Amino acid sequence: MTTFTLSDAEATTRLGQAIAPLLEPGESVLLYGPLGMGKSTLARGLIRALTSPDEDVPSPTFTLVQFYESDPAIAHFDLYRLTITIAEDGEGRLATVTGAGAWEAKLKELHV
């Protein structure tokens, strides 16, 4: 594990730019964190490094996915609506279900 301090949006963009040339076809990058942490900024830096510096890279919050022509090809998904983390819990598993937007209300109705 490697940790970087991201003091501003430019530093977050630079991290995306640094990751971009290391990616190979078929690999995925999961950006996980609360709203407003810079996930889209990091993705924008990464995508522009693989396409062009002036590529329009909106957050896919409303479209769910944006596709970009590059090598390797890029699909930018917004999967923040529903996040499920599964971890060990003794002999069983512990599932933590986190929702954003409409899923916040839906989770209140979820009973297993």
C-alpha positions as CSV (number, residue, x, y, z in Angstrom):
1,M,0.0,0.0,0.0
2,T,1.2,3.5,-0.9
3,T,-0.4,6.7,0.6
4,F,-0.3,10.1,-1.0
5,T,-1.3,13.4,0.6
6,L,-3.5,15.3,-1.8
7,S,-3.4,18.9,-0.7
8,D,-5.6,20.3,-3.5
9,A,-7.5,19.4,-6.7
10,E,-4.2,19.8,-8.8
11,A,-2.5,17.1,-6.6
12,T,-5.6,14.8,-7.1
13,T,-5.4,15.4,-10.8
14,R,-1.7,14.6,-10.8
15,L,-2.3,11.3,-9.1
16,G,-4.8,10.3,-11.8
17,Q,-2.3,11.3,-14.5
18,A,0.4,9.2,-12.8
19,I,-1.9,6.1,-12.6
20,A,-3.0,6.4,-16.3
21,P,0.1,5.1,-18.0
22,L,0.3,2.1,-15.6
23,L,-3.1,0.8,-16.6
24,E,-3.5,-2.2,-18.9
25,P,-6.5,-3.4,-20.9
26,G,-9.0,-5.1,-18.7
27,E,-7.9,-3.5,-15.4
28,S,-10.3,-1.5,-13.3
29,V,-9.8,1.3,-10.8
30,L,-12.2,1.7,-7.9
31,L,-12.4,5.2,-6.5
32,Y,-14.1,4.9,-3.1
33,G,-14.9,7.7,-0.7
34,P,-17.6,10.1,0.5
35,L,-19.1,12.7,-1.8
36,G,-16.8,15.6,-2.4
37,M,-13.5,13.8,-1.8
38,G,-12.2,14.3,-5.4
39,K,-13.1,11.0,-7.1
40,S,-14.3,12.7,-10.2
41,T,-11.2,15.0,-10.2
42,L,-8.9,12.0,-10.0
43,A,-10.9,10.2,-12.8
44,R,-10.7,13.4,-14.9
45,G,-6.9,13.5,-14.6
46,L,-6.6,9.9,-15.5
47,I,-9.0,10.0,-18.4
48,R,-7.4,13.2,-19.9
49,A,-4.0,11.6,-19.6
50,L,-5.2,8.8,-21.8
51,T,-7.3,10.8,-24.2
52,S,-6.5,14.6,-24.6
53,P,-5.9,17.4,-22.1
54,D,-9.2,19.1,-23.2
55,E,-11.4,16.0,-23.1
56,D,-14.8,16.8,-21.6
57,V,-15.0,14.6,-18.6
58,P,-18.2,15.2,-16.7
59,S,-19.1,13.2,-13.5
60,P,-21.3,10.3,-14.6
61,T,-23.6,11.0,-11.6
62,F,-26.6,11.4,-13.9
63,T,-25.7,9.2,-16.8
64,L,-24.3,6.4,-14.7
65,V,-21.5,5.7,-17.3
66,Q,-19.4,7.7,-19.7
67,F,-17.3,6.0,-22.4
68,Y,-14.1,7.4,-23.8
69,E,-12.1,6.4,-26.9
70,S,-8.5,5.7,-25.8
71,D,-6.0,2.9,-25.6
72,P,-7.0,1.1,-23.5
73,A,-10.7,2.1,-23.8
74,I,-12.2,3.8,-20.8
75,A,-15.6,3.4,-19.2
76,H,-16.2,5.8,-16.3
77,F,-19.1,4.4,-14.1
78,D,-20.8,6.1,-11.1
79,L,-21.6,3.2,-8.9
80,Y,-21.8,5.3,-5.8
81,R,-25.6,4.8,-5.5
82,L,-25.3,1.5,-3.8
83,T,-22.1,0.1,-2.2
84,I,-21.9,-3.3,-0.5
85,T,-18.8,-4.3,1.4
86,I,-18.5,-7.9,2.6
87,A,-16.1,-8.9,5.3
88,E,-15.4,-11.9,7.6
89,D,-17.3,-12.0,10.8
90,G,-16.3,-15.1,12.8
91,E,-17.7,-18.1,10.9
92,G,-20.0,-15.9,8.8
93,R,-19.9,-12.6,6.9
94,L,-20.7,-9.0,7.7
95,A,-22.3,-7.0,4.8
96,T,-22.3,-3.3,5.1
97,V,-24.7,-1.7,2.6
98,T,-24.3,2.0,1.9
99,G,-26.5,4.0,-0.3
100,A,-26.5,7.5,-1.8
101,G,-29.3,9.5,-3.4
102,A,-32.5,7.5,-3.7
103,W,-30.8,4.5,-2.2
104,E,-30.7,6.2,1.2
105,A,-34.4,5.9,1.5
106,K,-34.5,2.4,-0.1
107,L,-32.1,1.1,2.5
108,K,-34.6,1.9,5.3
109,E,-36.9,-0.6,3.6
110,L,-34.3,-3.3,3.2
111,H,-34.8,-6.2,5.6
112,V,-33.0,-9.6,5.4
